[in-house]
Structure formats: C-alpha cells, structure tokens
C-alpha cells in the first residue's frame, strides 16, 4: 500500500477537508495529515492520522517516516521551509494563484511595498519570500483544482464530488449567494441593484451565505426594508457556521455567483477561470446545484449557467432544468480518478 503525506500549515483548511473526505476508505493509499493548530481546529477527524505541525516542526516530522509522495496544500508563506522539502522529497503542490507561481524575484520585491507592508516584510525577512519561485519550479508536480486550468505543467487534482441528500421542497424559489459578502472579489453592488429591480409576483428568497460587514452590511439592512412582501433576503453579520452553511446549500434551488473577473494575490493580477479557481465551483459540485456565473466567466461546464439580463426569467428557466451530478461527480468515480492520479505521481 502506498503512503503519502498531506501538509496544510497555512490557510486552505477547506481543501484539506475535501481531500480527507474523498480519500476516506481508500484501499490503495494511506494518508498522514500534518496540520497547523488553526487548520486542525477547522477539521473534524475521527479515523484519519493527523499530526499537529508548523513550519519549524514539519522537516523533522517528515524525516521520521518514509512517504511515496508529499502533497503541500498551500505555499503562500514558509517558503524557506517548503524549498527544503521540495528539494528532498517527491512533492506536489496545490496551486491556487497561477500568476503568483510564475512571479519573479523583482516582481515579488516590488509587491512588498504595495500593501500589507509589515506582513510582507516578515515574509521576505523571516520566511524566504524570494525563494517562492524556486519552490514552485523545483516541486516535481503542480496541481490545480479546476480542470480548465490544466496545462503541461499543471495537473488536475479531482477532489469534489456530489453529496447524496434529499433536497427539501421550498415554498419560495431559494437563491443562495455563497461566499463572504465583500465587494473585493464579488460584485455585490450589482446583486443589490438587480434584486431591487425584480418585478414579479413569484416568491423569492435570496440568501447571502457569508459574513457581511461594513458597507455591504449597511446596504443589506437598507435593502431588506425596501423589498416587496414576495421578496425576502437572509444575511449574516457573523461568521456562518458549518451547520448553517450546510443547511442553506442543501435548501438552495440555484446558486448565484457574482464573481469579479479580475482579482489579485500579493498585488499580482489573477483572473478567475484562467489563472485562479473560484471556490463556488466546488460548492456547486458538492451540493449538486446549477450555478449562475457572469457571462465573461470562461467555463464549458454544463452546470455553470451564464448570466442573462433578465434574472427572474433565468431563474424560472433554471427551476425546470436538470443536470445529473451523480452521474458525473459520484464519490466512487472521483475517488478512483484521484487514486489514479496519485499513483501516477508516485511512479513518475
């Protein structure tokens, strides 16, 4: 039986959770997980082998065991530590911002002074920021979570499968907008304006499934007092619990994902669908929901529906549409695809 290590000592606990979930019950590969305390606190684990780790501990922890493959879930800091690992072991890195992986040292130096200067200086001085290009270059494999981002250098890591559950019947057409309610990465101003313009006698519930604060929270409070009786909105001023997230995602008739096409990471431009994946893609697959994306979002997936000007008309159309998620994204098939990929990385 092959043995791999999965390391997440930075930020993407949700990806680590998805990997742990899909690998559970594998008869061909065993996985040891090395998580920081912050990540461990966000993940429920019963059967898996989980070790508490950090950037100072992980090199010695890996020395104690022999692994066929090491997967690093995020390399957005601790570059000096990860450079040591990729030089020594058969390593694959999950990449979340492709332009960041291609950054030059001069570009990274310029970015230090473009925002969050104290933190970025710490990355440079203590965590080897200028080693970042070498970490990605010297890692044997780079992995992406969106099949559309694959290339000769980037292999697709299949993680997301559709959960099996019974969808409740809704009296209102329930539209869920998943993600933190911030204008930074999603166009909530457009959503607010569009909801105000809806003229229909049908009942709608729009659920902003993420923490709202500052200006967006004020806009939501203002919006809730202006809407007619047949249109209702639900929003959260605190972090959404995993239980609430699960409940509303299961209840949703459709997802509405107002993704800003351009964003940035470390002051470097990233483009959703071209150099960066949106988590909403995984949400749609996991809960088996059709999802409305902006017209300019590049996707060939059948369950991603380009936005139309007439939103009520589009919502009516989607209420009668069907996509067989279980056929395309059932757990058994996704696990087999993942195991096939992992075995290819081990034997390459």
Residue pairs with C-beta under 8 A, 6 or more apart in sequence:
1 28
1 29
1 30
2 28
2 29
2 30
2 68
2 69
2 342
2 343
2 346
3 29
3 30
3 31
3 32
3 65
3 66
3 67
3 68
4 29
4 30
4 31
4 32
4 67
4 68
4 69
4 70
4 71
4 342
4 346
5 31
5 32
5 33
5 34
5 62
5 65
5 67
5 69
5 70
5 71
6 16
6 19
6 20
6 31
6 32
6 33
6 34
6 70
6 71
6 73
7 34
7 53
7 58
7 70
7 71
7 72
7 73
7 85
8 15
8 16
8 33
8 34
8 35
8 36
8 39
8 72
8 73
8 74
9 34
9 35
9 36
9 39
9 53
9 54
9 55
9 58
9 78
10 36
10 39
10 73
10 74
10 75
10 76
10 77
10 78
11 74
11 76
12 73
12 74
12 94
12 96
13 35
13 38
13 39
13 42
13 43
14 42
14 279
15 73
15 74
15 94
15 145
15 159
16 33
16 35
16 39
16 43
16 73
17 42
17 43
18 159
18 160
18 282
19 31
19 71
19 73
19 159
20 31
20 33
20 43
20 45
20 48
22 159
22 161
22 331
22 334
22 335
22 338
23 29
23 31
23 335
23 338
24 47
24 48
25 335
26 335
26 339
28 339
28 343
29 339
29 342
29 343
30 49
31 48
31 49
32 49
32 51
32 65
32 67
33 45
33 48
33 49
33 50
33 51
34 50
34 51
34 53
34 58
34 61
35 43
35 50
35 51
35 52
35 53
36 52
36 53
36 54
37 52
37 54
40 50
40 52
43 50
51 61
53 61
55 78
55 81
55 127
56 81
58 81
58 85
59 81
59 84
59 85
62 70
62 85
62 89
67 89
67 90
68 90
68 346
69 90
69 91
69 92
69 342
69 345
69 346
70 85
70 89
70 90
70 91
70 92
71 91
71 92
71 93
71 94
71 143
72 82
72 85
72 86
72 91
72 92
72 93
72 94
72 139
73 94
74 94
74 96
75 82
75 93
75 95
75 132
75 135
75 136
76 96
76 100
76 266
77 123
77 127
78 127
78 128
79 123
79 127
79 128
79 129
79 130
79 131
79 132
79 135
80 127
80 128
80 131
81 127
81 128
82 93
82 131
82 135
83 128
83 131
83 134
83 135
83 138
85 91
86 93
86 135
86 138
86 139
86 140
87 138
90 140
90 345
90 346
91 139
91 140
91 141
92 139
92 140
92 141
92 142
92 143
92 155
92 345
93 135
93 136
93 139
93 141
93 142
93 143
94 143
94 144
94 145
94 157
95 101
95 136
95 142
95 143
95 144
95 154
96 145
96 265
96 276
96 277
97 265
97 266
97 268
97 270
97 275
97 276
98 144
98 149
98 154
98 270
98 275
98 276
99 265
99 268
99 269
99 270
99 275
100 132
100 265
100 266
100 268
100 270
101 136
101 142
102 133
102 136
103 111
103 132
103 133
103 266
103 268
104 133
105 130
105 133
107 268
108 124
108 129
108 130
108 132
108 133
108 266
109 124
109 130
110 267
111 120
111 266
111 267
111 268
112 120
112 121
112 124
112 129
113 120
114 267
115 267
120 129
120 266
123 129
124 130
136 142
140 345
140 348
141 155
141 345
141 348
142 153
142 154
142 155
143 154
143 155
143 156
143 157
144 150
144 154
144 155
144 156
144 157
144 277
145 156
145 157
145 159
145 160
145 277
145 281
145 282
146 156
146 273
146 277
146 281
147 156
147 158
148 273
148 298
148 299
148 300
149 156
149 274
149 275
149 277
150 156
155 341
155 345
156 341
157 338
157 341
158 334
158 337
158 338
158 341
159 282
159 334
159 338
160 281
160 282
160 285
160 286
160 329
160 334
161 285
161 286
161 329
161 330
161 331
161 333
161 334
161 335
162 285
162 286
162 287
162 288
162 325
162 326
162 329
162 330
162 331
163 286
163 287
163 288
164 326
164 331
165 250
167 250
167 251
168 250
168 251
170 205
170 251
170 253
171 203
172 203
172 204
172 205
172 232
173 202
173 203
173 204
173 205
173 253
173 254
173 315
173 319
174 205
174 207
174 248
174 251
174 252
174 253
174 254
175 204
175 205
175 206
175 207
175 252
175 253
175 254
175 255
175 256
175 315
176 207
176 209
176 248
176 249
176 251
176 252
176 254
176 255
176 256
176 289
177 186
177 191
177 206
177 207
177 208
177 209
177 210
177 255
177 256
177 257
177 258
178 209
178 210
178 245
178 249
178 255
178 257
178 279
178 280
178 283
179 185
179 186
179 209
179 210
179 257
179 279
179 280
180 210
180 211
181 188
181 208
181 210
181 211
181 212
181 213
181 216
181 217
181 220
181 235
182 188
182 213
182 216
183 189
183 215
183 216
184 260
184 263
185 259
185 260
185 263
186 257
186 258
186 259
186 260
187 258
187 259
187 260
187 294
188 208
188 216
188 219
188 258
189 219
190 258
191 206
191 256
191 258
192 219
192 220
192 223
194 311
195 206
195 223
195 227
195 231
195 233
196 223
196 226
196 227
198 204
198 231
198 311
198 312
199 312
200 230
200 312
201 230
202 230
202 312
202 316
203 230
203 231
203 232
204 230
204 231
204 232
204 315
205 232
205 233
205 234
206 231
206 232
206 233
206 234
206 256
207 233
207 234
207 235
207 248
207 252
208 220
208 233
208 234
208 235
208 236
209 236
209 240
209 244
209 245
209 248
209 249
210 236
210 240
211 236
211 237
211 238
211 239
211 240
212 220
212 235
212 236
212 237
213 237
217 235
217 237
220 233
220 235
223 233
224 233
224 235
227 233
234 248
236 244
249 283
249 286
249 287
249 289
250 287
252 287
252 289
253 289
253 315
253 318
253 319
254 289
254 290
254 291
254 292
254 315
254 318
254 319
255 280
255 283
255 284
255 289
255 290
255 291
255 292
256 291
256 292
257 278
257 280
257 284
257 291
257 292
257 293
257 294
258 294
259 272
259 278
259 280
259 293
259 294
259 297
260 272
261 271
261 272
261 273
261 294
261 296
261 297
262 269
262 270
262 271
262 272
263 269
263 270
263 271
263 272
263 276
264 270
265 276
270 276
272 278
272 297
273 297
273 298
273 299
274 298
280 291
280 293
281 291
281 301
281 304
283 289
283 291
284 290
284 291
284 303
284 304
285 303
285 325
285 329
288 325
288 326
288 329
289 303
290 303
290 305
290 318
290 321
290 323
291 303
291 304
291 305
292 305
292 306
292 307
292 314
292 318
293 299
293 304
293 305
293 306
293 307
294 306
294 307
295 306
295 307
297 304
297 306
302 323
303 323
303 325
305 314
305 318
305 321
307 314
308 314
